[in-house]
Amino acid sequence: MRTAIRPVLVGLLALAAALAACRGPMPAMQFYTLTPQAAPAAVPAPNPASVGVGPLDIPLALDRPQIVTRSAENQLDMAEFHRWGGSLAGDILASLTADLSALLGSDRVVAHPWTRFIEPEFRVPVEIHRFDGKLGGEVTLVATWAVHRKGEATPRVVRKSFLEEPTAGPDYAALVEAHSRALAGLSREIAAEISRQMAGN
């Protein structure tokens, strides 16, 4: 019986080796990060805003290392070899904070939790409903956000933003760059509202 089994095992091992050879080497893992887009103000604001950004909520489908793309309206794809270099939620908060700091001309814009730094005059919680795109297509960002004033129980405003950014190429680097531009667009909307609130007291 052992004599009969041995040729079968040898054949299976040979087949597995042949299939592995056909597949070739595994692709290299690529890692990406979001980048703030707003240019710093040449002159700091005379009365800079004090802003706390967050807490932030993102969909569970996006809260993973793999970059998620949308291949159809009801279908998401996860890129095994193209991943975020860190936490996507952390990257989003960092980008929003940096862009708002530049747009408002303030170095007192911090991400949640901010208690070790400041007690902000304005708080901006953000809930992201959609933040994905298609390679060679567009990135879509849908988010609800609010502006709270210090000491007030209810928010001054609640807004829902819809932003789309075209990709500049067919690869993941262009897709991530469009993600960053979409976040910069959201930052501009938030910064404009905070500026209105400061002007109106």
C-alpha positions as CSV (number, residue, x, y, z in Angstrom):
1,M,0.0,0.0,0.0
2,R,2.8,2.4,0.9
3,T,4.5,1.7,-2.4
4,A,1.3,2.7,-4.3
5,I,0.8,5.9,-2.2
6,R,4.4,7.2,-2.7
7,P,4.2,7.9,-6.5
8,V,0.9,9.8,-5.9
9,L,2.5,12.0,-3.3
10,V,5.5,12.7,-5.5
11,G,3.2,13.6,-8.3
12,L,1.2,16.0,-6.1
13,L,4.4,17.7,-4.9
14,A,5.6,18.1,-8.4
15,L,2.3,19.6,-9.5
16,A,2.4,22.1,-6.6
17,A,5.9,23.1,-7.5
18,A,5.0,23.6,-11.1
19,L,2.0,25.8,-10.2
20,A,4.1,27.9,-7.9
21,A,6.7,28.4,-10.6
22,C,3.9,29.5,-13.0
23,R,2.7,32.1,-10.6
24,G,6.1,33.7,-10.3
25,P,7.3,35.9,-7.4
26,M,4.7,37.6,-5.2
27,P,4.3,41.3,-5.9
28,A,6.0,43.7,-3.6
29,M,3.7,45.3,-0.9
30,Q,3.2,49.1,-1.4
31,F,2.3,51.5,1.4
32,Y,0.6,54.9,1.1
33,T,-0.3,57.8,3.3
34,L,-2.6,60.9,3.0
35,T,-0.9,64.3,2.5
36,P,-2.2,67.7,3.7
37,Q,-2.8,69.9,0.7
38,A,-3.4,73.4,2.1
39,A,-0.5,75.8,2.0
40,P,0.4,77.5,5.4
41,A,-0.6,81.1,5.8
42,A,2.2,83.6,5.1
43,V,1.2,85.5,8.2
44,P,-0.5,83.9,11.2
45,A,-4.0,85.1,12.0
46,P,-4.1,87.9,14.6
47,N,-6.7,86.0,16.7
48,P,-6.1,82.4,15.7
49,A,-8.9,79.9,16.2
50,S,-8.6,77.2,18.8
51,V,-10.1,74.1,17.2
52,G,-10.3,70.4,18.3
53,V,-10.9,68.1,15.3
54,G,-12.8,64.9,16.1
55,P,-13.8,62.4,17.3
56,L,-13.9,60.8,13.9
57,D,-16.0,57.9,12.8
58,I,-15.4,55.9,9.6
59,P,-17.2,52.9,8.1
60,L,-16.0,49.5,9.2
61,A,-15.5,48.6,5.5
62,L,-12.8,51.2,5.3
63,D,-11.2,50.6,8.7
64,R,-8.6,48.1,7.5
65,P,-5.0,48.2,6.2
66,Q,-6.0,47.5,2.6
67,I,-7.0,50.4,0.3
68,V,-10.6,49.9,-0.6
69,T,-11.8,50.7,-4.2
70,R,-15.4,50.6,-5.6
71,S,-15.7,48.4,-8.7
72,A,-19.5,48.7,-8.8
73,E,-22.2,50.6,-6.9
74,N,-22.6,47.7,-4.4
75,Q,-19.2,46.1,-4.7
76,L,-16.0,47.0,-2.8
77,D,-12.5,45.6,-3.6
78,M,-9.7,45.4,-1.1
79,A,-6.1,45.7,-2.5
80,E,-4.0,43.1,-0.8
81,F,-0.7,44.5,-2.0
82,H,-1.6,48.2,-1.7
83,R,-2.1,49.3,1.9
84,W,-2.2,52.3,4.2
85,G,1.1,52.9,5.9
86,G,-0.7,53.4,9.2
87,S,-4.3,53.8,10.5
88,L,-6.6,55.3,7.9
89,A,-8.6,57.1,10.6
90,G,-5.4,58.5,12.1
91,D,-4.3,59.7,8.6
92,I,-7.6,61.4,8.0
93,L,-7.5,63.2,11.4
94,A,-3.9,64.3,10.8
95,S,-4.7,65.6,7.3
96,L,-7.8,67.5,8.4
97,T,-5.9,69.0,11.4
98,A,-3.0,70.1,9.2
99,D,-5.2,71.5,6.5
100,L,-7.4,73.4,9.0
101,S,-4.3,74.8,10.7
102,A,-3.0,76.2,7.4
103,L,-6.4,77.5,6.3
104,L,-7.1,79.2,9.6
105,G,-3.6,80.5,10.1
106,S,-3.6,78.9,13.5
107,D,-1.2,76.6,15.3
108,R,-3.9,75.8,17.9
109,V,-5.7,73.2,15.8
110,V,-5.3,69.7,17.3
111,A,-6.8,66.2,16.8
112,H,-8.9,64.3,19.2
113,P,-8.1,63.6,22.0
114,W,-6.8,67.2,22.7
115,T,-7.0,67.5,26.5
116,R,-3.2,67.4,26.9
117,F,-2.8,70.5,24.7
118,I,-5.8,72.9,24.8
119,E,-9.4,73.3,25.7
120,P,-10.6,74.4,22.2
121,E,-13.0,77.2,21.5
122,F,-14.5,75.1,18.6
123,R,-15.0,71.4,18.4
124,V,-15.6,69.6,15.0
125,P,-16.7,66.0,15.2
126,V,-16.7,64.3,11.8
127,E,-18.5,61.2,10.6
128,I,-17.5,59.8,7.3
129,H,-20.1,57.9,5.4
130,R,-18.1,57.2,2.2
131,F,-14.5,57.6,1.3
132,D,-13.5,55.5,-1.7
133,G,-12.9,55.6,-5.4
134,K,-12.2,53.8,-8.6
135,L,-8.7,53.4,-10.2
136,G,-8.5,55.9,-13.0
137,G,-11.9,57.4,-12.0
138,E,-13.0,59.6,-9.1
139,V,-12.7,59.5,-5.3
140,T,-16.0,60.3,-3.5
141,L,-16.1,61.7,0.1
142,V,-19.4,62.0,1.9
143,A,-19.2,63.3,5.5
144,T,-21.4,64.8,8.2
145,W,-19.7,67.3,10.5
146,A,-20.7,69.9,13.1
147,V,-19.2,72.9,14.8
148,H,-19.6,73.2,18.6
149,R,-18.8,76.3,20.5
150,K,-17.1,75.9,23.9
151,G,-19.7,75.9,26.7
152,E,-22.7,75.3,24.5
153,A,-24.7,72.0,24.7
154,T,-25.9,72.0,21.1
155,P,-23.8,72.5,17.9
156,R,-23.9,75.8,16.1
157,V,-24.2,74.1,12.8
158,V,-24.5,70.6,11.3
159,R,-23.5,70.1,7.7
160,K,-23.2,67.2,5.2
161,S,-20.5,67.5,2.6
162,F,-20.4,65.7,-0.8
163,L,-17.0,66.0,-2.6
164,E,-15.6,64.3,-5.7
165,E,-12.0,64.4,-6.9
166,P,-10.8,62.9,-10.2
167,T,-7.7,60.8,-10.2
168,A,-4.7,62.0,-12.2
169,G,-3.8,58.5,-13.3
170,P,-4.7,54.8,-13.2
171,D,-2.6,53.7,-10.3
172,Y,-3.0,53.7,-6.5
173,A,-0.6,56.6,-6.0
174,A,-3.0,58.8,-8.0
175,L,-6.0,57.4,-6.1
176,V,-4.5,58.3,-2.8
177,E,-3.6,61.8,-4.0
178,A,-7.2,62.3,-4.9
179,H,-8.2,61.1,-1.4
180,S,-5.9,63.9,0.0
181,R,-7.5,66.5,-2.3
182,A,-11.0,65.5,-1.2
183,L,-10.0,65.9,2.4
184,A,-8.6,69.3,1.7
185,G,-12.0,70.3,0.1
186,L,-13.7,69.2,3.3
187,S,-11.2,71.2,5.3
188,R,-12.0,74.3,3.3
189,E,-15.8,73.9,4.0
190,I,-15.1,73.5,7.8
191,A,-12.6,76.4,7.9
192,A,-15.1,78.7,6.1
193,E,-17.8,77.9,8.7
194,I,-15.4,78.4,11.6
195,S,-14.4,81.8,10.2
196,R,-18.1,82.8,9.9
197,Q,-18.7,81.7,13.5
198,M,-15.7,83.8,14.7
199,A,-16.9,86.8,12.7
200,G,-20.4,86.6,14.1
201,N,-19.2,85.7,17.6
